[in-house]
Amino acid sequence: MNKDAYYFPHDSNAKDDPKCVLLIEQLGMEGYGIYWMLIETLRDQPGYRYPVALLPALARKYNTTVEKVKTVVYNYGLFIVEGDAIFFSQSLINRMLPLEEKRLKLSEAGRKGNQKRWGIPTGSPPDSREIATRSQVKENIVDKSKTDHSKVSLSDAPASDTERERFFEVFFFKNYTDPAGEVDRFLAHYEASGWMRNNGTRVVDRVALARTWTQKEPQQPPRFPPVFLEAWRTLYDEAQKKYPDTANILIRDLEGIGVEGDCLYLQCRNDSIRRLIEADRDYFRPCIRALTGGNKRLKYKERQKGCDIGSSQQSALGVVGTAIRR
């Protein structure tokens, strides 16, 4: 069996990466072992990508639970998930680039050696195995992973509705003042360039690119207190697990927050957030308690009517006002 099939670069201090430190803290060394199992699995795949739908099979094969495997894939920023269909490690792909380049150079050297051996003129037009640039190697890696279940966009096509939602989510949790406006600005910039970077390389991972985007006025104050946004992210993640088709209302319809007396107010576009949370208070109770702490009530205000839509439905969930005011 080809020795190269078992090889990839591995930093000796990978365990000290903050993401891995948190992973080990929460899931123990079993979680760390699951992480490396996933990396090794990706190493052997075309394009270093793997279908999310096959995670249960991996869990069974390696005697763990699918819940733990999905937690490692989704919760620590160690992997990128595209459209809930394909996941990959950008770090692994970056580490494999030198090996891909070396393989191409060896192939080119062999081609030239054969030309010399068999008397083929060196001026002959190069064939399809010619040396690729680093950007071409990246595209070659990704092209190998094109399958029917992949939702990774590799062309210069306009962003899909699903991609736009992902961009909005990124900008919302980057605490940008106007996430919807930043989506439009981001798309205007990159669609005009045909999804090419300033250095001339094609954009492969649009969502990862969005994470590097800077809002128009970087000095603008954050839209929400950071401690609130961190807790809201936890609530949003939990909603995605149980209500994947409607969880996005938690970021689309939340416009602001406020503390008045013994209440934390959520300023909402309409009553959709109230209906989602109040319809399943037992499920969201730990998230709301973590959101603020315990000595305040949760209420809602609907922008369209300009009135408190939660006065008759004050949640029994605790809200920590001190966390909001920090």
ZITAFEN-V988678 format. One record per residue. RES is the residue in three letters. SS is DSSP state (hx for helix, st for strand, lp for the rest). OMEGA is omega in whole degrees, -180 to 180 (NA if undefined). Layout:
BEGIN
RES;SS;OMEGA + RES;SS;OMEGA
END
This chain:
BEGIN
MET;lp;-176 + ASN;lp;-179 + LYS;hx;-177 + ASP;hx;-179 + ALA;hx;-177 + TYR;hx;-169 + TYR;lp;165 + PHE;lp;-179 + PRO;lp;-177 + HIS;lp;178 + ASP;lp;-180 + SER;lp;-180 + ASN;lp;-179 + ALA;hx;-178 + LYS;hx;-178 + ASP;hx;173 + ASP;lp;-178 + PRO;hx;179 + LYS;hx;179 + CYS;hx;177 + VAL;hx;178 + LEU;hx;178 + LEU;hx;-179 + ILE;hx;179 + GLU;hx;-174 + GLN;hx;-177 + LEU;hx;180 + GLY;hx;-179 + MET;hx;175 + GLU;hx;178 + GLY;hx;178 + TYR;hx;176 + GLY;hx;177 + ILE;hx;179 + TYR;hx;-178 + TRP;hx;173 + MET;hx;-180 + LEU;hx;179 + ILE;hx;180 + GLU;hx;177 + THR;hx;179 + LEU;hx;-178 + ARG;hx;-176 + ASP;lp;-177 + GLN;lp;173 + PRO;hx;-180 + GLY;hx;179 + TYR;hx;179 + ARG;st;-175 + TYR;st;-179 + PRO;st;176 + VAL;hx;-177 + ALA;hx;-178 + LEU;hx;179 + LEU;hx;177 + PRO;hx;179 + ALA;hx;177 + LEU;hx;-180 + ALA;hx;179 + ARG;hx;-177 + LYS;hx;-175 + TYR;lp;169 + ASN;lp;173 + THR;lp;-178 + THR;lp;179 + VAL;hx;178 + GLU;hx;179 + LYS;hx;-180 + VAL;hx;180 + LYS;hx;178 + THR;hx;179 + VAL;hx;-178 + VAL;hx;-169 + TYR;hx;-162 + ASN;hx;-171 + TYR;lp;180 + GLY;lp;-180 + LEU;lp;-180 + PHE;lp;174 + ILE;st;-180 + VAL;st;-179 + GLU;st;173 + GLY;lp;-177 + ASP;lp;-179 + ALA;lp;-175 + ILE;st;172 + PHE;st;-180 + PHE;st;176 + SER;lp;179 + GLN;hx;178 + SER;hx;179 + LEU;hx;-180 + ILE;hx;179 + ASN;hx;-179 + ARG;hx;-179 + MET;hx;-178 + LEU;hx;179 + PRO;hx;179 + LEU;hx;177 + GLU;hx;179 + GLU;hx;179 + LYS;hx;180 + ARG;hx;-180 + LEU;hx;179 + LYS;hx;178 + LEU;hx;178 + SER;hx;180 + GLU;hx;179 + ALA;hx;178 + GLY;hx;179 + ARG;hx;-179 + LYS;hx;177 + GLY;hx;178 + ASN;hx;178 + GLN;hx;-179 + LYS;hx;-177 + ARG;hx;-175 + TRP;lp;174 + GLY;lp;177 + ILE;lp;-178 + PRO;lp;-179 + THR;lp;180 + GLY;lp;180 + SER;lp;180 + PRO;lp;180 + PRO;lp;178 + ASP;lp;-173 + SER;lp;-179 + ARG;lp;-176 + GLU;lp;-178 + ILE;lp;179 + ALA;lp;173 + THR;lp;180 + ARG;hx;-180 + SER;hx;178 + GLN;hx;177 + VAL;hx;179 + LYS;hx;-179 + GLU;hx;179 + ASN;hx;178 + ILE;hx;-176 + VAL;hx;-179 + ASP;hx;179 + LYS;lp;-173 + SER;lp;-179 + LYS;lp;177 + THR;lp;-178 + ASP;lp;-176 + HIS;lp;-180 + SER;lp;177 + LYS;lp;178 + VAL;lp;-178 + SER;lp;-175 + LEU;lp;-176 + SER;lp;176 + ASP;lp;-179 + ALA;lp;177 + PRO;lp;-179 + ALA;lp;177 + SER;lp;177 + ASP;hx;179 + THR;hx;178 + GLU;hx;179 + ARG;hx;178 + GLU;hx;179 + ARG;hx;178 + PHE;hx;180 + PHE;hx;180 + GLU;hx;179 + VAL;hx;-176 + PHE;hx;177 + PHE;hx;-177 + PHE;hx;167 + LYS;lp;176 + ASN;lp;177 + TYR;lp;-176 + THR;lp;-178 + ASP;lp;-176 + PRO;hx;180 + ALA;hx;178 + GLY;hx;179 + GLU;hx;175 + VAL;hx;180 + ASP;hx;-179 + ARG;hx;179 + PHE;hx;-179 + LEU;hx;179 + ALA;hx;-178 + HIS;hx;-172 + TYR;hx;176 + GLU;hx;177 + ALA;hx;-179 + SER;lp;-177 + GLY;lp;-179 + TRP;lp;175 + MET;st;176 + ARG;lp;180 + ASN;lp;-180 + ASN;lp;176 + GLY;lp;178 + THR;lp;-180 + ARG;st;177 + VAL;lp;179 + VAL;lp;-177 + ASP;lp;-175 + ARG;hx;-179 + VAL;hx;177 + ALA;hx;177 + LEU;hx;180 + ALA;hx;-179 + ARG;lp;179 + THR;lp;-175 + TRP;lp;178 + THR;lp;-178 + GLN;lp;-171 + LYS;lp;179 + GLU;lp;-173 + PRO;lp;-177 + GLN;lp;179 + GLN;lp;179 + PRO;lp;179 + PRO;lp;-179 + ARG;lp;-179 + PHE;lp;171 + PRO;lp;-177 + PRO;hx;-178 + VAL;hx;176 + PHE;hx;-177 + LEU;hx;179 + GLU;hx;179 + ALA;hx;178 + TRP;hx;177 + ARG;hx;178 + THR;hx;179 + LEU;hx;179 + TYR;hx;179 + ASP;hx;178 + GLU;hx;179 + ALA;hx;179 + GLN;hx;-180 + LYS;hx;-174 + LYS;hx;-177 + TYR;lp;-174 + PRO;lp;-177 + ASP;lp;-176 + THR;lp;-176 + ALA;lp;-176 + ASN;lp;177 + ILE;hx;180 + LEU;hx;176 + ILE;hx;-180 + ARG;hx;-171 + ASP;lp;176 + LEU;st;-175 + GLU;st;-179 + GLY;st;177 + ILE;st;177 + GLY;st;176 + VAL;st;178 + GLU;st;180 + GLY;lp;-178 + ASP;lp;-177 + CYS;st;167 + LEU;st;180 + TYR;st;169 + LEU;st;177 + GLN;st;-172 + CYS;st;176 + ARG;lp;178 + ASN;lp;-175 + ASP;lp;-175 + SER;hx;180 + ILE;hx;178 + ARG;hx;-177 + ARG;hx;180 + LEU;hx;-176 + ILE;hx;-175 + GLU;hx;179 + ALA;lp;-178 + ASP;lp;-175 + ARG;hx;180 + ASP;hx;-180 + TYR;hx;-176 + PHE;hx;-175 + ARG;hx;-180 + PRO;hx;-180 + CYS;hx;-178 + ILE;hx;176 + ARG;hx;178 + ALA;hx;-178 + LEU;hx;-177 + THR;hx;169 + GLY;lp;176 + GLY;lp;-173 + ASN;lp;178 + LYS;st;178 + ARG;st;180 + LEU;st;177 + LYS;st;-174 + TYR;st;173 + LYS;st;-179 + GLU;st;-176 + ARG;lp;-172 + GLN;lp;-180 + LYS;lp;178 + GLY;lp;-178 + CYS;st;180 + ASP;st;-178 + ILE;lp;-177 + GLY;lp;-175 + SER;lp;180 + SER;lp;-178 + GLN;lp;179 + GLN;lp;-176 + SER;lp;174 + ALA;lp;-179 + LEU;lp;178 + GLY;lp;177 + VAL;st;-176 + VAL;lp;-179 + GLY;hx;-179 + THR;hx;179 + ALA;hx;180 + ILE;hx;-174 + ARG;hx;-178 + ARG;lp;NA
END
